[in-house]
Amino acid sequence: MRRLGFVFLLSLAAACTATPAPSAAPAEPAAAEAPPSFRWHRTGEALLVYHQVRGDCDTLVHTHGRNAAWGLWEMPLAEVIEHGAEETDEGTALVRLTCLDGSACMRKGALSTAADPLSEHAIPFGTMALARQYTEAVAALKTACQLRN
């Protein structure tokens, strides 16, 4: 009986002093992916360095001048269609955007305020290649945002 008591005490001591098995390390949180977007700080050389374009799943934006002092255009991505690049007589290019349903879905203004409604807007680019890159960026953004092109 003493032996049994001794074995019991020994196993109890072992159980109390044993280190517990390490628990699984908490899983690293998945790196949050940045939402789809693009930003260009210029649309060409010379005066076109003052034109900036950007886009995300909600809005395409074109600004002109430092801090959009000379113009700000906001266009809802889901409601506009771009009509491809057009070459101008000066050897530059334009990309025209219109509202899908012909409404005035775009807003025009300056600085941080865009309130005047528009149904069409054209963005100038220094070259046809840049204009085509912009149309490709808009198409890729619509695809990434699961919008129809």
N, C-alpha and C positions, 0 to 999 in steps of 0.2 A: 504494500500500500504506500509505503514511503517512496518507493521507486515511482509509482504512478503519480504521486503528488509532485515529485521532483520533475518528472517529464512534463507534467501539466504546467508547472511554474516556468520551466525552461521554454516551452512553446509560447506561453503568454509573454514572457520577456522578449522573445524573438519577434513576436508580432508587434509589440509596442516599440521596439527599436528599429525595426526594418524600415528602410526608406521606401516610400511609396513609388510605384512606377511613374516615371515622368509622364505627365499628360501631353497629349499632342499639342505642338506649338500652334497658337492661333494662326489661322490662314491669313496671309497678307491680303489686304483689300486689293481688288483688281484696280489697276491704274485707270483712272477715269479718262476716257478718251475725250479729246477736245471736240466740240461740235464742229461740223463742217463749216468752213468759211474761207475767204480769201481777202487779201488787202494789197493793193498796189499803191505805191507812193507817188507815182507819176504815170502818165499815159503817153509820154514821148519826150522829146527834147525841146529846147527853146521855151516858149510860153506854156507848152504842154506839161512842163514839170510842176505847174501849179494845179493840175487836175489829178485828183485821187479817186480811186474806185475801191469799193469793198462790198462784200456780200456775206450773208449768213442765211440760215433757213427761213428767216422772216423777211428780210429786206435787202434790196440792192441800194447802194448809196453812191452818189457821185458828188464830189465837192470840188469847188474851184476857188483857188486863193488860199492864203494862209488862214487856217481855222474856218474855212468855208465863207470867208468874208465876201467873196464875189459870187457865190452861188452854192446852194445845197439842194439836191434832188433826192427824194426818198421814194423808192418803188417797191411795193410788196412783191416778193419773189413769186408767189403762187399766182399772182394776177397779171403778170406781164409776160410778154413774148418778145424776144429779140429777133430782129430781122436780118441778121448777118452783117458782115462788114461791107461798107460801100466806099469806093475810092473817090476822093474829092479832086477838083481841078488843080489844087495846090500840091498834089502828091501825098496828102495825108489821108486819113480814113475816118469814117463815122460808123458808129453802131447805133441804130435806131431801136428804141423800145416803145411798145405801145401796150395799152391795157387790152387784155384778152376780149373783153366784151364791149370795147369802145367807150367805156365810162371814163371818168376822170379819177382813176385810182392812184395816181402819183401825186406827190406834193412837192412844191417848189418854194424856196425861201433863201435865207442867208444866215450865216452863223449857226446858231442852234435851233432856229425856228423855220419850219417848213409847213406852210399852211395853204398856199395857193394851189388849187387843184389843176392837174394836167392830165391829158390822155396820151401824150406822146413826148418823148425826150430823146435827144441824140447826144452821144458822148464822143468827143474828138480823140483820135489816136494819131500818133506820129507816123505810123506805118500800117500797112495792111496786115503785116504779120502780128503786130501787137493787137490790132482789132480782132483778128481771128483767135488769138490766145484768150482774149476776153470772152468771146462768144463760147469758146470751149470751156472756160472756167465757169461760166453761168450754166451751161448744160451739165457739167459735172456736179455742180452744186445742187441743181434740181434733182439729179439722179440720187445723190447722197442724201438729200432731204426727202426722198420718195415723192417728188412732185412730177407731174407730167412735163415733158419738154416742149 
